[in-house]
Structure formats: C-alpha cells, structure tokens
Amino acid sequence: MIDLTGRVAIVTGAGGGLGRLHALLLAQRGAKVVVNDLGEAANAVVAEIVAAGGQARAAICSVTDAEAVQAMVDGVLADWGRIDILVNNAGILRDKSFAKMSLADFRVVVDVHLMGSVHCTKAVWDSMRERGYGRIVMTTSSSGLYGNFGQANYGAAKMALVGLMQTLAIEGAKYDIRVNCLAPTAATQMMEGILPAGQLALLLPELVSPAVLALVSEQAPTRAILCAGAGGFELAQVTLTQGVFLPGDAPSAEDLLAQWAQLANRDGEMVPPQGFDQARHELCKAGFDFAGAAA
C-alpha cells in the first residue's frame, strides 16, 4: 500500500481532467496537495479533497509565469515546510498542420508544456536537493515519442520533456530525486474530436492516475517513460542499435545508405546509461580500448 502521509505534492493543471484525478488520488493516499490551475476550478478541486478528509490548497497561476510559480513554491515551503512531489501536468493544444501553424501557436505550446515544466521543476529543485528526496513526473506524449499529424508544436515540446527528464534524473540521483515521464492516453477535453466516442469511452482518465501514484512513491523508478491508457501500461525506450562501422578517413554517404538495413537492425540494441555512451560505443567500434586506456 503506497502511503503518502506527510508528503507534500504540487500538481499543475489540476483544475480538471487528468490533473484533477491525479490530485484526488494523491490526497486519498495521504499527501497534502497543491492544486495549481489558471482559474477557479482549482478551488473546486480543493473543496473536493477537503470534503473527503484530505488537505489541499489552491495555487491559481500560469506555469508560464516563472515569478508566480516561484511565489507558489515559496508559499508552500513557508506554510507546509517541504515539497516532495511535483507532477507537471499543465498543457494546451494548438493543433494545425505545420504549413498552417503560426509561430505564435508553436511558441505558446512550447511555453506551457516545456517551459512551464522547467519553471516548476527549477522552483522545487533546490529544496528537494537539500532534503535529499524528490519525485518529479513530466507529462510527455506519444505525439512527442512517435509523432502525430498536426501536432508539430505539441510533439516538439513533449519530446523535449523526455530530454529534460533524462538529464535531471542523472543530476538528481545522488539526492534521491527520481524523475520520470508519463505518456497518458485519456478521454479528456484535449482529446475531444480526435477519437470516436466508442474509443473515448474506454480511455477513462482515472485509469491513468495509478501510473502517477507509482512514479511518485518511495519505490518509484527513475528515468522511465511510462505509457498508460485504457488499463494498459507500457515502457517506451530511447534505444541505440549496434549499427555499423565504416573505416577510412572519410566514410561515404553512399556506403552508409548501402548498409542501412544493418544499421537499422535492432538485434543487440541498448539503452545508453547517459549521452556519452553513444560516443563510447562509436569509439569502441573504431578500435579504442577503454579498458586498456583505463589501465
């Protein structure tokens, strides 16, 4: 039984949809919850939590406003003394094909999803390091991992969150700050009109929130990309194939294309522990002996 009693959690975009359900579940498991959103809906969710016997407070501000986010965090630390959990859930859509998309629509989606998560994470990072504990969830998407027509802005922001998660998980490891991504599929307001009603009926948002609970628990993994929807759960991986080695001072693009099938062969593919391991892998294929160099 995951018990969050004594923990303090911030959930952004929690006035409705997935964020509301994340907040309710964390509160049900004992966490004090900060319900962040733009409007009065945040107060309604706080009222739900309090009526059920939990503890919560509203924080009405935009995650795109770094100063307002910092003020939110400072207030929580002053009143509740700690922040253990951050669920970066706030998001918007501005879907159009790239040819028809304005740069303004591109920027606003990146600002909310990526920079909003950066603002919130930066605001809690030092206090988590000082306490030697933290659980952070970034909300990514299959649109970022695999692409979707009409979502260049959304996909770019969502894949950027994977890169942010990868690095923060490495930097936070010695402080027991575990950082993961969640790629949810749920019938929320953002999904209306994208899928038929029959499919949306199976994608209940409440079937996703248990994944968040797992990722913010004491037993949480780190550097995971957890996908969840309709009761199904999967792990997405950013892998590296064994690839090919083209000898010579100037390998030709023609030779590279000629060996593309071998390059793409997934036998023996791996998940590099960190970015430098791509270089290590390539240097080993070029004949560099890391073991010998270390000796």
N, C-alpha and C positions, 0 to 999 in steps of 0.2 A: 504494500500500500504506500503510494507516494504521499508523503505528508509535508506540506509546505508551511506548516505553522511556524511563525516567527520570520518568515521570508517576506520581503517587500518586492513587488513586481510592478513594472510600468508596461502597459500595453497601449501602443499607439493605434489610432484609427479604430478605437474600441466602442464608438457610439452605435455601431450596428454591424451586421454581417459577421464575418469570421472573428473580428476583433472583439465584439461583444461576447461571443461564445467562449473565446479564449479567456477573457477576463472573468466570466462567470465560473468557469471550471477551475481556474487558479484560486479564486476566492473560496470556492467549495472545498478545495483541498487545504485551506487554512492561510493562504497568503493575504497580506494586505495589498490591495490593488489600486494603482493609479490609473484611472480611465481617461485616456487622452483622446480628444477629438476636437473638431472645429466648433461645434455648436452645442446646443442644449441637450442633445441626445446623450452626451456624456453623463449629465446629471441623472438622466433616466436609468442608465445602467448602474450608476452608483446606488440609486434607490433600490433597484432590484437586488443588488448584493447585500445591502444593509437589511432589507426586508427578510432575506434568507439567513440572517445572523452573521454575515461577514462584515469585513471592514474595507472601506474604499473611499477614495476622494476623486473628484474630477479635476482635470487639468485641461482647460479649454485654450488651445493654441495650435498654431500650424507648425508641423515639424520642419517646414522650410525656413522658419524664423529661428536662427541659432540662439539669439539672445533670449527669446521666450522659452526655448527648450532648456537653456541653462537655468533660467529662473525657476522653471518647473522642477528640475532636479535639485536645485539648491533648497527649495521649499520642502521637498520630500525628505532630504537629508536632515534639515533642521528639525522637522516635526517627528519623523519616524526613525532617524538615525542611521539608515542604511538603504542600499538598493542592491538586491541580489539578482534580480531577473529583469531583462529587457526584451520585450517582444516587439520588433519593428514590423508593424503590420499595415501602417497607413499607406494608402495608394489611390491612384486615379487612373482613368483611361482617357486617351485622346486618339482613338483608332482611325487611321486612314492609310491608304497605300502611300509608300514613301514619295511617289511622284506628286501626290496631292497634299502631303503633310507640310504644314508651315514649320519653320524653325522655332517659333514660339510654342507650338504644341509639342515639339520634341523636347525643348528645354524644360517646360513645366513638368512633364512626366519624369524626366531625369531628376529635377529638383526635389520632387516629392518622394520618389522611391529611393533613389540613391543618396542624394544629399540629406534628405530627411533622416535616413538611417544613420548617415555619418554624424549628423548633428546630435542625435540622441545617444549614439554609442560613445562619441567623444565626451559628452557631458557626464556619463556614468563611469567612464573608463578608469579615471584616477581613483575614485572611491572603491571600485572593485579591486584594483591592484593593492590598495592599502589594506583592505580587509582580507585579501588572499582568497577571494571567492567571487564568482560571477557566472551567470548563464545568459547568453545572448542568442536570440533567434533572428535571422534575417529572412524575410519572406521573398523568395525567388519565384520562378515560374517556368513551366515547360516552354513558354514563349521565349525565354532567355536561353534555356538549355538547348532547345531544338528548333526554335523559330516558329512564327505564325504570320500568315499574310495579314498585312495591315497593322502590324504591331512593332515596327522598327524601333520606335521610341521606347515602348514598354519592354521589349526584348533586350535592348541595349542596357537599360537600367537594371533589369533583373539579372542579367549575366554579370554585370559589374558587381552586384552584391555577392556573387559567388567568389569573385576575386578578393573582395574585401574580407569575406569570411575566412578564406584560406590563410591570408596573412595574419589577421587578428588571432586566429586560433593558434598559430605558431607563436606569436608575440605574447599571448596570454597564458600559455601552457604552464609556465612556472608559477603563475599566480592562481592556478586552478580556475581560470576564466575559460569556459568552454563555449565555443562559438560554432553555430550550425546554421544551415539553411533549411527552410521548409518550402516545398513546392506544392501548394494546395490545389485541388480541383474541387470547387464547391459552387452550389447554386446561390450566388449572392447577386446583389444588384448589378455588380460589374459584369456578370455572366448573362444577364437577360438579353435575349435576342441573338445570342451566339449559338446556343444549343436548343434543340427541340424540347418541348415540355416534358416528354416521357423520360428523356435522359436527365434533365434537370431534377426530376423527382427523385432520382437515385443518388444525386450528388448533395446529400444533406450536409450543411456546414458543420453540424455537430459531430459528424464522423471524422472531421479533420482535427478538431481541438485535442483529442488524446495524443496526437503526434507532438503538439506543442508541450503538453504536460511531460512527455517522455524527455524532450530536449531541454527542459528546464529543471529536471530532477537532479538530485545529487549524483545519481548513476548515469547521467547523460553522457553520450559520446562527445567527441569534438571533431570538427572538420567533416561532418556528414551532410549530404544533400538528401534529405528525406522527402519523398513524394507521398502524397496521401489524397485519397478521394474515393467515395462510394464504399468505404470499408476496406479498400486495398492500400497497401503500403509497399513502397519500393525504395531502393537506394540508387541514385544516379551517381556516376563516377566520371571524372575527367581523366582519361587514360592516355598512355603513351605506348605506341606499338614498338616492337623491336626494330622495325624499319630496315634500312639498307645502308651500306657504306659504299661510297663512290670514291675510289682512290684518285690521286693526282692533285696537282695544284689548282686546277680549275675544272671541277666536275661540270659536265654539260647538262643543260636543262633537258636535252633530248634523251640522255641516258636516264635521267630522273623519271621522265614520263614513261620510258620503256619499262621501268621496274616498278611502276605504280602499284600493280597488283601485289607484289611482295611488300612494298611499303605499307599498304593498307591491311596486310594480313594481321589478324588480331590474335593469333596464337602467341602466347607469352606476353601479351600486353600487361602493362603495370600502371599503378597509381603512384607517381613520384612523391616521396615524402615532402619535398619542397622544390621550388623552382630550379635551384641549381642542379638538381638531379637530372634534368634534361641535358645540361652541359656535361655532367659526369658520364651519362650514358653515351653521348656522342664521342667524348674523348676516349672512352674505353674501346669503342668500335674503331677509332683511329689508331689504337695501339698503345695508348698511355696506360701505364700500370700504376694505379693509385696505391695498391698495396706496397709495391716496391718503392714508390715515391715517399710513402709514409714511413717506411723502414729506413 
